[in-house]
C-alpha cells in the first residue's frame, strides 16, 4: 500500500442511514493523491450531472492527503469538495483546522456524505464505529458554541446559523479555521447536518520514516530561515499585504473602484500587530503561525486575515480596525465567508448610490453592518437577497458591470487592474473569483519581492499556468499554499537586490520566458525527469518519502495540470463554458487610473494563449490528447459498490 | 522633499514609519537610511523591495534612479501573506 493513507473511505447516506467503508483503487490514489485532486475526481464520479447543489443528491466530500497528520510542517490540511450552491461549479474549499488529522486518527482518509437527514443530525466517527446522532438541541448554535458542546478531544466540522439558513456563501468551521468559500456550509445545512466529529488513536503509516523525518526537519529549518515565512508572516500575519497592495494599486477600494486607499495603514498588518495582537496562532501543526489572536471585550479571539481586512476595510471605505475585528468575529460565529460577504456589502453600498437598491448601508458607515450580518445569516429583509451573493443581486436589481464576481463567486481582495495576470487567473479559476484558483500570479506581479511588469500582458498566460500548476499540486498533496513562498529562495532575493542586471535577468525570465515556461508545462511529465529542488519545493520530497513514491518535477507538475483539467471537465459537464471565463466590465472596460492606459484587464490578449498552454481548444475545452496525456478518464474510477451507494440517494 | 515610507520589519527595526529626505537618488536614500537606523536595518535593506511612486525599480536604474520633489519611496522586506 502507498504510504500516508489509512486505506479506507467512509461513505454515509443521510437519507437511508446506510454507513459503509471501502478502499479506493490504488491507481486513483496515484493519479489524484488527495485533498482537492482526489475530491474533484470523487465528485465527478459520484455526482449525477446537473444536480441542484442544495438538493439531497449533491455529494459532500471531505478529503485528506497523505501528509495530513503525518507530522510534516504546514501540511495538516483537509479539503471539502462539492457542487457549489453559489456558482453551480465545482468548489474545493481547503481548511487548516484539525478535522483532517482526527479523521485519519479514526482510520479514514476521506468522508463522503450523500442524501439528507429528515431532522438535524450530527455524525460521530471513531475507531469503534460511526453513528448518526440527533442534533435538535444543537441546531441554531453558532460555530463557537457548538464546538464547545461537542465531545472534547475530537476533530470537529461544524456550521453556524448561516449554513442552516442556506446562505449561499456559508462556511464550514474546524476550530477557528474556515473552509470558507463557495457555500460548502450551505450544502451541509441542506443535508440537515450540523456537525461531524472524529477521533481515534491510529497513526499515519509513513513509507520511509527516517528520510521523512529528515526532510521535515530540513523543511522546518528552511521555513524558519526564509525571511518571508520565518519573520514577516509570523510577525505581521497575512494582513502584511495591505500596505504593499496599497502601494502597488492592487488594494480593492470602494467596491473595486480604486486600487489604493489613503487610510490603508490604519488597517494594516503592522497596525494589527502593534495595537491588537496578543499572540500568534497557527493552523494545526504549522510552524509559521500566521494567525492572529486579538482581544475583544476582554475575550481572546481570532483576528482577521488579509482578505477580510481588505474587503471589510478599504473596500467599504472603512479605516476602523477594531470594527473589522468585531465584524470578522461575528461573521465567523454566524459561519459566513468574509470574502463574499465583503463584496456583497460593497455591491449593495454602490447600488444604493446609483439608486438601484433602497438601504441605509453606505460606504464609510459601519454602525449598520453588524445588524446587516445578522440579517443575512437569518435571511431577514434585504438580507435574504444579500444571502444569495453579488451575482443574484445584480441580476435582480441591476449593476452587473460593478458586480465583482466570476462564475458567481465574489473576488478576493486583489484589484486586478493593478496586476493583470491576476485578472486572467480570476477569469479562468475553476471555482470562480478566487485568488487561490487563480494561481496567485500577483505575487510575481506586484506584492512579492521579485516582480515583473504588473500591467504587461506578455508572458502572463505562462506565468499563470506555472503558478496555478504549482499551487494545485502543492495543495493536492496537503500543504498550505503559504509554504510555496519558499519557491523564491533567500539566496535569489539577495542576488536580485544586488544589481539591476541580475534583477533584469530574473524578471525577464519570468516575463518573457513566461510563454516558454507555459509551453514547456504543456509537455508530458517524462520531459522533466529531474528532482524538484528541495530549497524551492521541500513539499515534494517530503511527500515522496511519506508515500514511498518517486516524484520528479515533471510528475509533480503533471499532478497540478491534471487537477486543473479535472476541475475543468467537471464544470463543462455542469453547463459552464469558455464564455464564463470572464470578468465584470469594471475590470475589463474601465481604466483604474486615467493616467495609466494599461490599467485594465485585456483578457482577449491572454486567454487564447492560456487555453493553448493548457492543451485546451480555443473554446476552452480540454482536447482529447490532453486528457489522454494527463490520464483523465471519462469512466468512473470508483468501485461499483460505492457508485451503487451513491446512486441510491 | 522625498517621503520615505517604511513597512513591516523595517518599520519595527527603525522604530518609526518613515522620514523625509533631500536625497537625489535611491542609492543616496538607502545609504542615508542605513546610517540613520544602524546595522540591523542596513542588513535588511539588502533584500528589501524599493518602490518609487508604487513602481519596483530593481530592474531599472535601481540605485541610480533619480528622485525629485514629491516622490514617495516605499521600502518593504520580502513579504508573504494573502
HADDOCK unambig.tbl for C-alpha pairs under 7 A between the chains (distance, minus, plus):
assign (segid A and resid 227 and name CA) (segid B and resid 78 and name CA) 6.41 0.50 0.50
assign (segid A and resid 228 and name CA) (segid B and resid 78 and name CA) 5.55 0.50 0.50
assign (segid A and resid 228 and name CA) (segid B and resid 79 and name CA) 4.98 0.50 0.50
assign (segid A and resid 228 and name CA) (segid B and resid 80 and name CA) 5.14 0.50 0.50
assign (segid A and resid 229 and name CA) (segid B and resid 80 and name CA) 6.55 0.50 0.50
assign (segid A and resid 232 and name CA) (segid B and resid 8 and name CA) 6.82 0.50 0.50
assign (segid A and resid 232 and name CA) (segid B and resid 9 and name CA) 6.62 0.50 0.50
assign (segid A and resid 232 and name CA) (segid B and resid 79 and name CA) 6.03 0.50 0.50
assign (segid A and resid 232 and name CA) (segid B and resid 80 and name CA) 6.88 0.50 0.50
assign (segid A and resid 233 and name CA) (segid B and resid 79 and name CA) 6.93 0.50 0.50
assign (segid A and resid 233 and name CA) (segid B and resid 80 and name CA) 5.59 0.50 0.50
assign (segid A and resid 233 and name CA) (segid B and resid 81 and name CA) 6.07 0.50 0.50
assign (segid A and resid 237 and name CA) (segid B and resid 81 and name CA) 6.62 0.50 0.50
assign (segid A and resid 238 and name CA) (segid B and resid 81 and name CA) 3.89 0.50 0.50
assign (segid A and resid 238 and name CA) (segid B and resid 82 and name CA) 5.10 0.50 0.50
assign (segid A and resid 239 and name CA) (segid B and resid 81 and name CA) 6.61 0.50 0.50
assign (segid A and resid 239 and name CA) (segid B and resid 82 and name CA) 6.83 0.50 0.50
assign (segid A and resid 240 and name CA) (segid B and resid 8 and name CA) 6.93 0.50 0.50
assign (segid A and resid 240 and name CA) (segid B and resid 81 and name CA) 6.21 0.50 0.50
assign (segid A and resid 241 and name CA) (segid B and resid 81 and name CA) 6.15 0.50 0.50
assign (segid A and resid 241 and name CA) (segid B and resid 82 and name CA) 6.36 0.50 0.50
assign (segid A and resid 247 and name CA) (segid B and resid 54 and name CA) 4.97 0.50 0.50
assign (segid A and resid 248 and name CA) (segid B and resid 54 and name CA) 4.97 0.50 0.50
assign (segid A and resid 248 and name CA) (segid B and resid 55 and name CA) 6.96 0.50 0.50
assign (segid A and resid 270 and name CA) (segid B and resid 8 and name CA) 5.94 0.50 0.50
assign (segid A and resid 306 and name CA) (segid B and resid 82 and name CA) 5.61 0.50 0.50
assign (segid A and resid 307 and name CA) (segid B and resid 82 and name CA) 6.71 0.50 0.50
assign (segid A and resid 448 and name CA) (segid B and resid 78 and name CA) 6.73 0.50 0.50
assign (segid A and resid 448 and name CA) (segid B and resid 79 and name CA) 6.12 0.50 0.50
assign (segid A and resid 449 and name CA) (segid B and resid 49 and name CA) 5.85 0.50 0.50
assign (segid A and resid 449 and name CA) (segid B and resid 78 and name CA) 4.97 0.50 0.50
assign (segid A and resid 449 and name CA) (segid B and resid 79 and name CA) 6.64 0.50 0.50
assign (segid A and resid 485 and name CA) (segid B and resid 80 and name CA) 6.59 0.50 0.50
assign (segid A and resid 493 and name CA) (segid B and resid 47 and name CA) 5.94 0.50 0.50
assign (segid A and resid 494 and name CA) (segid B and resid 46 and name CA) 6.58 0.50 0.50
assign (segid A and resid 494 and name CA) (segid B and resid 47 and name CA) 5.22 0.50 0.50
assign (segid A and resid 497 and name CA) (segid B and resid 46 and name CA) 6.35 0.50 0.50
assign (segid A and resid 497 and name CA) (segid B and resid 47 and name CA) 5.63 0.50 0.50
assign (segid A and resid 497 and name CA) (segid B and resid 58 and name CA) 6.63 0.50 0.50
assign (segid A and resid 500 and name CA) (segid B and resid 58 and name CA) 5.55 0.50 0.50
assign (segid A and resid 500 and name CA) (segid B and resid 59 and name CA) 4.53 0.50 0.50
assign (segid A and resid 500 and name CA) (segid B and resid 60 and name CA) 6.20 0.50 0.50
assign (segid A and resid 500 and name CA) (segid B and resid 61 and name CA) 6.69 0.50 0.50
assign (segid A and resid 500 and name CA) (segid B and resid 62 and name CA) 5.77 0.50 0.50
assign (segid A and resid 501 and name CA) (segid B and resid 59 and name CA) 6.71 0.50 0.50
assign (segid A and resid 503 and name CA) (segid B and resid 58 and name CA) 6.11 0.50 0.50
assign (segid A and resid 503 and name CA) (segid B and resid 59 and name CA) 4.88 0.50 0.50
assign (segid A and resid 504 and name CA) (segid B and resid 59 and name CA) 4.62 0.50 0.50
